[in-house]
Amino acid sequence: MQTILAIGMPSGTELLVILFIVLLLFGAKKIPDLARGFGKGIREFKDATKEIKKEVEEASDEVKKQ
Protein backbone atom coordinates (compact mmCIF):
# COMPACT_ATOMS: atom_id res chain seq x y z
CA MET A 1 0.00 0.00 0.00
CA GLN A 2 2.81 2.44 0.83
CA THR A 3 4.48 1.83 -2.52
CA ILE A 4 1.30 2.89 -4.28
CA LEU A 5 1.24 6.16 -2.32
CA ALA A 6 4.92 6.82 -3.00
CA ILE A 7 4.66 6.66 -6.79
CA GLY A 8 5.85 9.94 -8.22
CA MET A 9 7.46 11.15 -5.02
CA PRO A 10 11.16 12.01 -5.39
CA SER A 11 13.56 10.14 -3.15
CA GLY A 12 16.51 11.63 -1.26
CA THR A 13 18.94 11.42 -4.16
CA GLU A 14 16.44 12.91 -6.59
CA LEU A 15 15.78 15.80 -4.22
CA LEU A 16 19.50 16.53 -4.01
CA VAL A 17 19.77 16.58 -7.80
CA ILE A 18 16.77 18.92 -8.05
CA LEU A 19 18.23 21.25 -5.43
CA PHE A 20 21.60 21.24 -7.22
CA ILE A 21 19.94 22.15 -10.54
CA VAL A 22 17.96 24.96 -8.88
CA LEU A 23 21.18 26.26 -7.35
CA LEU A 24 22.89 26.21 -10.73
CA LEU A 25 20.01 27.90 -12.54
CA PHE A 26 19.26 30.68 -10.07
CA GLY A 27 22.44 31.05 -8.06
CA ALA A 28 22.84 31.30 -4.31
CA LYS A 29 21.90 35.01 -4.22
CA LYS A 30 18.55 34.59 -5.99
CA ILE A 31 17.22 31.64 -4.00
CA PRO A 32 16.29 33.66 -0.86
CA ASP A 33 14.49 36.20 -3.05
CA LEU A 34 12.59 33.42 -4.79
CA ALA A 35 11.65 31.84 -1.47
CA ARG A 36 10.52 35.21 -0.10
CA GLY A 37 8.35 35.82 -3.18
CA PHE A 38 6.91 32.32 -2.91
CA GLY A 39 6.05 32.95 0.75
CA LYS A 40 4.34 36.23 -0.09
CA GLY A 41 2.34 34.51 -2.80
CA ILE A 42 1.18 31.81 -0.40
CA ARG A 43 0.24 34.45 2.19
CA GLU A 44 -1.80 36.39 -0.38
CA PHE A 45 -3.54 33.19 -1.47
CA LYS A 46 -4.46 32.35 2.14
CA ASP A 47 -5.76 35.88 2.73
CA ALA A 48 -7.88 35.73 -0.43
CA THR A 49 -9.22 32.32 0.61
CA LYS A 50 -10.19 33.65 4.04
CA GLU A 51 -11.88 36.66 2.43
CA ILE A 52 -13.93 34.47 0.08
CA LYS A 53 -14.90 32.15 2.93
CA LYS A 54 -16.01 35.14 5.01
CA GLU A 55 -18.14 36.51 2.16
CA VAL A 56 -19.77 33.12 1.59
CA GLU A 57 -20.57 32.77 5.30
CA GLU A 58 -22.05 36.30 5.42
CA ALA A 59 -24.21 35.58 2.37
CA SER A 60 -25.32 32.31 3.92
CA ASP A 61 -26.25 34.09 7.16
CA GLU A 62 -28.31 36.65 5.21
CA VAL A 63 -30.19 33.91 3.40
CA LYS A 64 -30.91 32.13 6.71
CA LYS A 65 -32.26 35.36 8.23
CA GLN A 66 -34.70 35.86 5.34
Secondary structure in CASP SS format (residue, H / E / C, confidence):
PFRMAT SS
TARGET T0000
AUTHOR 0000-0000-0000
METHOD secondary structure of the structure
MODEL  1
M C 1.00
Q H 1.00
T H 1.00
I H 1.00
L H 1.00
A C 1.00
I C 1.00
G C 1.00
M C 1.00
P C 1.00
S C 1.00
G H 1.00
T H 1.00
E H 1.00
L H 1.00
L H 1.00
V H 1.00
I H 1.00
L H 1.00
F H 1.00
I H 1.00
V H 1.00
L H 1.00
L H 1.00
L H 1.00
F H 1.00
G H 1.00
A H 1.00
K H 1.00
K H 1.00
I H 1.00
P H 1.00
D H 1.00
L H 1.00
A H 1.00
R H 1.00
G H 1.00
F H 1.00
G H 1.00
K H 1.00
G H 1.00
I H 1.00
R H 1.00
E H 1.00
F H 1.00
K H 1.00
D H 1.00
A H 1.00
T H 1.00
K H 1.00
E H 1.00
I H 1.00
K H 1.00
K H 1.00
E H 1.00
V H 1.00
E H 1.00
E H 1.00
A H 1.00
S H 1.00
D H 1.00
E H 1.00
V H 1.00
K H 1.00
K H 1.00
Q C 1.00
END
